[in-house]
Amino acid sequence: MLKRESKTTVLMVYPKFPSSFWGFEEVMKLLGLGAVMPPTGLATVAAMLPDERFEVLPIVDLNIEPLPDNHLKRADLVMISAMIVQQDSLREIIARAKHFGKPVAAGGPYPTAYRDEVIAMGADHLVLDEAEQTLEPFVLDWLSGRPARVYDGHSVNGRTAISLTREGKPVITATPVPRWDLLKLRRYSSLAVQFSRGCPFDCDFCDIVTLYGHVPRAKVPAQLIAELEAIRQTGWRGSIFIVDDNFIGNRQAVRELLPILTEWQLKHGRPFSFFTEASVDLANNNLRDIRAGMVRAGFDDVFCGIESTNPQVLAEMNKSQNRGDLAAKVRVLQASGLEVMAGFIIGNDHDQPTVFDELFRFIQDNGIVIPMPGLLTALRGTGLYKRLEAEGRLRTETSGNHTHRFQLNFEPKLDREVLIEGYARLLERLFASGNYYARCRALRQRRGPGHRTRRLNRASVVAAVRICYRNLIQRPDHEFAKFMFETALEAPEELPEAVAQSMKLAHFQRITRTAVAAHRYPEQVATLLGRFEERVANLRGGVNKRLRQLAKLEKRLIAQATTLYQLLDRDFRAGAGETLAHYRKRLAACAKTYRQAWQSLVPGN
């Protein structure tokens, strides 16, 4: 490659996510928006590219828009960041870029953990680990016309002047403000910023410490304020996700940030509300000041990894921060003014068949409106992955989607069918209207005072009308009507929040319904095959009459299986397509056997 004298035109593309809990696709439809959050990481990388040598085109996020051919044709370099769950979309983007002869540079968690797979997809360059450390060497080599295949923390050691921690991770106090101008901000329901990276804990199923280390590194408060001010200047208002691996990992940094963030919020009329992820020890007495500071600064929600109510399972996970009465910790967080969203993991070695009922009761009793239960997944680089591999129990790599795929990438100790069917039924129970609204009522009673204010705009009003029409007229839901009526009478100021909760339920129910239908499709097809055998055995009359009846029955049962397949959500059809193809072959082979047997009875054959 020749040394580059002219500017490099860069096209950044963000791969599509499959339908999931976190995508809130149904809510986006009701709001008329594209996706929950934009690719802040790509916008940050764009800000790191020197303006005098790079022209960065508007970022294409496939979650809100297609990728036009002319964008690819115009680019000198295509840059992509991807998570594991985005791997299928990543493969398609790379293939399209290569079709137009464009070099591809890929980074993010998936390429970092699975570099060989991404190289096999056709990526020309991998810029791995953290961009603060590896992007500059790639840029220098690209401009000089000799870019390498892989840039990681090890290979670039000594090539940059950036300060590193004792774990060899870059400090992030010089990370620039993301290029918000490259994103269509108004297509998103929330935005995302980052304050810190890393987590002090070492949960054996989690790859965060592998990617970002045990020592949480934080930006200085002025950096975060500058990012928020840049967003405010665009005119965007709403909810912002602080995407830290564990917001309270660096407690001193958080204590320094919160008063400054509160002052900035008050100065500008509270333009934003915040939600984040934190370990459940946020509820401990020694962090009472942080909880109060978060609520004053405008935090509404916190996602906590509760994972299990079984102490043996938590010990197995090395989840030391979850010691103590977890229900009491949830109550403390709620009383402080924070809604608790929670993750739960099913499929651990110490899980018993009672785990489904135990989790259901815990979630219901504690008003956890948005629980995120998922099947245990072994991620490469984690302690869990290494242990299962050593025990010979690892079966495949993960797709990155541990909810609603009903797949395990390892051999569990609990019977696989009991585990997966129990998980499917747990989802159905959790997102039945009556159970969901019971949790909403419990949260309303428990939640302490805060600054929660849901902004009403044209999109939210239209969405409210749509959800009311759907649940009162189109598909009447008695529980919805009861909940909204109670809210109007008892807490009318909570109506906007009640509508938002109802929209989320619409999403959870659609995802659960379609995922469970795909999961049970093989069972339905097996039933049709059994029905075929039963009906053929009861056919009566002469050979020609039975042959005609057999042909009609075969055609009808294939049509029924095909109709069931077509009713499945497209994002959940992959395994079902193989089941349908196998069913067609089995049915055809079975029908052929009967035809041959009957025809052999006709004289002269």
Secondary structure, DSSP 8 states (H G I E B T S, - for coil): -----S-EEEEEEE----S-TTT-HHHHHHHT-SBS---HHHHHHHHHS-TTTEEE---EETTTS---HHHHHH-SEEEEE--GGGHHHHHHHHHHHHHTT--EEEESHHHHH-HHHHHHHT-SEEE-S-HHHHHHHHHHHHHHT---SEE-TTTTTTS----B-TTS-B--TT-----GGGS-GGGBSEEEE-SEE--S---TT--HHHHH-SS-EE--HHHHHHHHHHHHHHT--EEEEE--SSTTSSHHHHHHHHHHHHHHHHHTT--EEEEEE--GGGGSGGGHHHHHHHHHHTEEEEEEEEE-S-HHHHHHTT-GGG-S-HHHHHHHHHHHT-EEEEEEEE--TT--TTHHHHHHHHHHHTT-SSEEEEE----TTSHHHHHHHHTT-B-S---S--SSS---SB--SS-HHHHHHHHHHHHHHHTSHHHHHHHHHHHHHH-----------HHHHHHHHHHHHIIIIIS--HHHHHHHHHHHHH-GGGHHHHHHHHHHHHHHHHHHHHHHHHHHHHHHHHHHHHHHHHHHHT--S-HHHHHHHHHHHHHHHHHHHHHHHHTS-GGG-HHHHHHHHHHHHHHHHHHHHHHHHHHTTSTT-
